[in-house]
Amino acid sequence: MDDKYILDVCCGGKMMWFDKNNKDTLFCDIREVEKGHIEHCPNWECKPDVIADYRDLPFPDKSFKLIVWDIPHLIKEGTGIINKKYGSLGENWKEDTTKAFNSIWSKLDNHGTLIFKYCDLDIKVTDMLKLFPVKALFGTRTKKAVNSTYWICFFKNEQS
């Protein structure tokens, strides 16, 4: 792990990655899923380097310079493609998401960056961001569609 500077805590199918095998990145997810799990996406798979829960990451504090977090978008578990690819947050989403942010933030080194990718399918982005004890630096500020994907950037300094 000494040569990994980037952590993707919910890598799933690594769909946002141009280089799905980036040598500087440690890919993490709570599950591993083989190809063929989704009928309409037969090549989709979830193959993390490390299986771990983002609410309690097993890495030393201040281990990474950049962390990306593409959290599940739905509260309830279901059978649709979005549920199969991302999973669900569950009924305890507020407590779990707050705990996850704190776990992730502790793994981010000083002067490190957290990129939070989020789609407001079930929960408004403003309600999600209220759970975080750190204010976002910048990101998507306008809604482009009924359900929009937001990219939010947090920067960790000595005071945060």
Contacts in CASP RR format, 6 or more apart in sequence:
PFRMAT RR
TARGET T0000
AUTHOR 0000-0000-0000
METHOD contacts of the structure
MODEL  1
MDDKYILDVCCGGKMMWFDKNNKDTLFCDIREVEKGHIEHCPNWECKPDV
IADYRDLPFPDKSFKLIVWDIPHLIKEGTGIINKKYGSLGENWKEDTTKA
FNSIWSKLDNHGTLIFKYCDLDIKVTDMLKLFPVKALFGTRTKKAVNSTY
WICFFKNEQS
1 26 0 8 1.000
1 59 0 8 1.000
1 63 0 8 1.000
3 23 0 8 1.000
3 24 0 8 1.000
4 24 0 8 1.000
4 25 0 8 1.000
4 26 0 8 1.000
4 64 0 8 1.000
5 24 0 8 1.000
5 25 0 8 1.000
5 64 0 8 1.000
5 65 0 8 1.000
5 66 0 8 1.000
6 22 0 8 1.000
6 24 0 8 1.000
6 25 0 8 1.000
6 26 0 8 1.000
6 64 0 8 1.000
6 65 0 8 1.000
6 66 0 8 1.000
6 67 0 8 1.000
6 68 0 8 1.000
7 25 0 8 1.000
7 26 0 8 1.000
7 28 0 8 1.000
7 59 0 8 1.000
7 63 0 8 1.000
7 64 0 8 1.000
7 66 0 8 1.000
7 67 0 8 1.000
7 68 0 8 1.000
7 107 0 8 1.000
8 14 0 8 1.000
8 17 0 8 1.000
8 25 0 8 1.000
8 26 0 8 1.000
8 27 0 8 1.000
8 28 0 8 1.000
8 67 0 8 1.000
8 68 0 8 1.000
8 69 0 8 1.000
8 70 0 8 1.000
9 28 0 8 1.000
9 29 0 8 1.000
9 54 0 8 1.000
9 57 0 8 1.000
9 67 0 8 1.000
9 68 0 8 1.000
9 69 0 8 1.000
9 100 0 8 1.000
9 104 0 8 1.000
10 28 0 8 1.000
10 29 0 8 1.000
10 30 0 8 1.000
10 54 0 8 1.000
10 69 0 8 1.000
10 70 0 8 1.000
10 71 0 8 1.000
10 72 0 8 1.000
10 86 0 8 1.000
11 27 0 8 1.000
11 28 0 8 1.000
11 29 0 8 1.000
11 46 0 8 1.000
11 48 0 8 1.000
11 70 0 8 1.000
12 29 0 8 1.000
12 33 0 8 1.000
12 46 0 8 1.000
12 48 0 8 1.000
12 70 0 8 1.000
12 85 0 8 1.000
12 86 0 8 1.000
13 20 0 8 1.000
13 44 0 8 1.000
13 45 0 8 1.000
13 46 0 8 1.000
13 47 0 8 1.000
13 85 0 8 1.000
14 20 0 8 1.000
14 27 0 8 1.000
15 85 0 8 1.000
16 68 0 8 1.000
16 70 0 8 1.000
16 117 0 8 1.000
26 49 0 8 1.000
26 50 0 8 1.000
26 64 0 8 1.000
27 47 0 8 1.000
27 48 0 8 1.000
27 49 0 8 1.000
27 50 0 8 1.000
28 48 0 8 1.000
28 49 0 8 1.000
28 50 0 8 1.000
28 51 0 8 1.000
28 52 0 8 1.000
28 54 0 8 1.000
28 57 0 8 1.000
29 46 0 8 1.000
29 48 0 8 1.000
29 51 0 8 1.000
29 52 0 8 1.000
30 51 0 8 1.000
30 52 0 8 1.000
30 53 0 8 1.000
30 54 0 8 1.000
31 46 0 8 1.000
31 51 0 8 1.000
32 46 0 8 1.000
32 47 0 8 1.000
32 48 0 8 1.000
32 51 0 8 1.000
33 44 0 8 1.000
33 45 0 8 1.000
33 46 0 8 1.000
34 45 0 8 1.000
35 42 0 8 1.000
35 43 0 8 1.000
35 44 0 8 1.000
35 45 0 8 1.000
36 42 0 8 1.000
36 43 0 8 1.000
36 44 0 8 1.000
36 45 0 8 1.000
37 44 0 8 1.000
37 45 0 8 1.000
37 84 0 8 1.000
38 44 0 8 1.000
38 81 0 8 1.000
38 84 0 8 1.000
38 85 0 8 1.000
40 81 0 8 1.000
41 81 0 8 1.000
41 85 0 8 1.000
44 85 0 8 1.000
50 58 0 8 1.000
52 58 0 8 1.000
54 69 0 8 1.000
54 100 0 8 1.000
54 103 0 8 1.000
54 104 0 8 1.000
55 96 0 8 1.000
55 99 0 8 1.000
55 100 0 8 1.000
55 103 0 8 1.000
56 99 0 8 1.000
56 103 0 8 1.000
57 103 0 8 1.000
57 104 0 8 1.000
57 106 0 8 1.000
57 107 0 8 1.000
59 107 0 8 1.000
60 107 0 8 1.000
61 106 0 8 1.000
61 107 0 8 1.000
62 106 0 8 1.000
62 107 0 8 1.000
62 108 0 8 1.000
62 109 0 8 1.000
62 110 0 8 1.000
63 107 0 8 1.000
63 109 0 8 1.000
64 107 0 8 1.000
64 108 0 8 1.000
64 109 0 8 1.000
64 112 0 8 1.000
65 108 0 8 1.000
65 109 0 8 1.000
65 111 0 8 1.000
65 112 0 8 1.000
65 113 0 8 1.000
66 112 0 8 1.000
66 113 0 8 1.000
66 114 0 8 1.000
66 115 0 8 1.000
67 104 0 8 1.000
67 107 0 8 1.000
67 108 0 8 1.000
67 113 0 8 1.000
67 114 0 8 1.000
67 115 0 8 1.000
68 114 0 8 1.000
68 115 0 8 1.000
68 117 0 8 1.000
69 100 0 8 1.000
69 104 0 8 1.000
69 114 0 8 1.000
69 115 0 8 1.000
69 116 0 8 1.000
69 117 0 8 1.000
70 86 0 8 1.000
70 117 0 8 1.000
70 118 0 8 1.000
71 89 0 8 1.000
71 97 0 8 1.000
71 100 0 8 1.000
71 116 0 8 1.000
71 117 0 8 1.000
71 118 0 8 1.000
72 86 0 8 1.000
72 87 0 8 1.000
72 88 0 8 1.000
72 89 0 8 1.000
73 82 0 8 1.000
73 86 0 8 1.000
73 118 0 8 1.000
73 119 0 8 1.000
73 120 0 8 1.000
73 121 0 8 1.000
73 122 0 8 1.000
74 82 0 8 1.000
74 83 0 8 1.000
74 86 0 8 1.000
74 87 0 8 1.000
74 88 0 8 1.000
74 89 0 8 1.000
74 121 0 8 1.000
74 122 0 8 1.000
75 88 0 8 1.000
75 89 0 8 1.000
75 90 0 8 1.000
75 91 0 8 1.000
75 93 0 8 1.000
75 122 0 8 1.000
75 123 0 8 1.000
76 88 0 8 1.000
76 90 0 8 1.000
76 122 0 8 1.000
77 83 0 8 1.000
77 87 0 8 1.000
77 88 0 8 1.000
77 90 0 8 1.000
78 88 0 8 1.000
82 121 0 8 1.000
89 96 0 8 1.000
89 97 0 8 1.000
89 122 0 8 1.000
89 123 0 8 1.000
90 96 0 8 1.000
93 123 0 8 1.000
94 131 0 8 1.000
97 128 0 8 1.000
97 131 0 8 1.000
98 131 0 8 1.000
98 132 0 8 1.000
101 131 0 8 1.000
101 132 0 8 1.000
101 133 0 8 1.000
101 134 0 8 1.000
102 133 0 8 1.000
104 114 0 8 1.000
105 114 0 8 1.000
105 134 0 8 1.000
105 154 0 8 1.000
105 156 0 8 1.000
108 114 0 8 1.000
108 156 0 8 1.000
109 156 0 8 1.000
110 156 0 8 1.000
110 157 0 8 1.000
110 158 0 8 1.000
111 155 0 8 1.000
111 156 0 8 1.000
111 157 0 8 1.000
112 155 0 8 1.000
112 156 0 8 1.000
113 153 0 8 1.000
113 154 0 8 1.000
113 155 0 8 1.000
113 156 0 8 1.000
114 153 0 8 1.000
114 154 0 8 1.000
114 155 0 8 1.000
114 156 0 8 1.000
115 151 0 8 1.000
115 152 0 8 1.000
115 153 0 8 1.000
115 154 0 8 1.000
116 136 0 8 1.000
116 150 0 8 1.000
116 151 0 8 1.000
116 152 0 8 1.000
116 153 0 8 1.000
116 154 0 8 1.000
117 149 0 8 1.000
117 150 0 8 1.000
117 151 0 8 1.000
117 152 0 8 1.000
118 125 0 8 1.000
118 128 0 8 1.000
118 149 0 8 1.000
118 150 0 8 1.000
118 152 0 8 1.000
119 147 0 8 1.000
119 148 0 8 1.000
119 149 0 8 1.000
119 150 0 8 1.000
120 128 0 8 1.000
120 143 0 8 1.000
120 147 0 8 1.000
120 148 0 8 1.000
120 150 0 8 1.000
121 147 0 8 1.000
125 148 0 8 1.000
125 150 0 8 1.000
125 152 0 8 1.000
129 136 0 8 1.000
129 152 0 8 1.000
132 154 0 8 1.000
134 154 0 8 1.000
134 156 0 8 1.000
134 160 0 8 1.000
136 152 0 8 1.000
136 153 0 8 1.000
136 154 0 8 1.000
137 153 0 8 1.000
137 154 0 8 1.000
137 155 0 8 1.000
138 152 0 8 1.000
138 153 0 8 1.000
139 150 0 8 1.000
139 151 0 8 1.000
139 152 0 8 1.000
139 153 0 8 1.000
140 148 0 8 1.000
140 149 0 8 1.000
140 150 0 8 1.000
140 151 0 8 1.000
140 152 0 8 1.000
END
